[in-house]
Amino acid sequence: MKISIISGSHRDPSQSMKVARFIEQRLRDKGLCDQTWLYALANNPLPLWDQGVWDGDEDWTRRLDPLHAELRSSDGFVIVTPEWHGQVPAGLKNFFLLCGATELGHKPALIVSVSSADGGAYPVAELRMSSYKNNRLCYIPEQVIVRHVESVLNEDPAANDPQADPYFRARIDWALGILREYALALRQVRKSGVTESEQFRNGM
């Protein structure tokens, strides 16, 4: 089983990347998957979508083929997003425009939202509302909102809030365990063939 983690922040370094790396390590330490892949949107590696994506432009094909191959070989995803002005960063929204059902369809994803304060709920709602429509990504019911992120999940124990840090570590472990079971279950859904349809290629 392969779980891919998408770090949605444009910044480098970022707290989102810190959280993404922590999650990747926990997946490995707990033996929840055989392989992980971490992809960061720091410094905007993906240009904004344009018509060339649909027209088979060579530059787009060269850029997207390696990304799509990694996503197609994944059984599940963790989507890590900061909250910027109450929103998902533009680069992460663009990521979903550039990836379709072939890469993400009928595979489970765990949303992990990151906030420097008490926020983080708006990106969860935004992702659940629209980002899955045509690519058929399946967000699991659980989510994690890492609030006051600077004070948790740090490698240096002295930098962590002694009350909040253990909670977030335990909550992430629990949510990752659920993600794994969804990944196992949805393999059979894809294998059944019922999700394939030339007539209904887009979501409603």
Order of alpha helices (4+ residues) and beta strands (2+ residues): beta-alpha-beta-alpha-alpha-beta-alpha-alpha-beta-alpha-beta-alpha
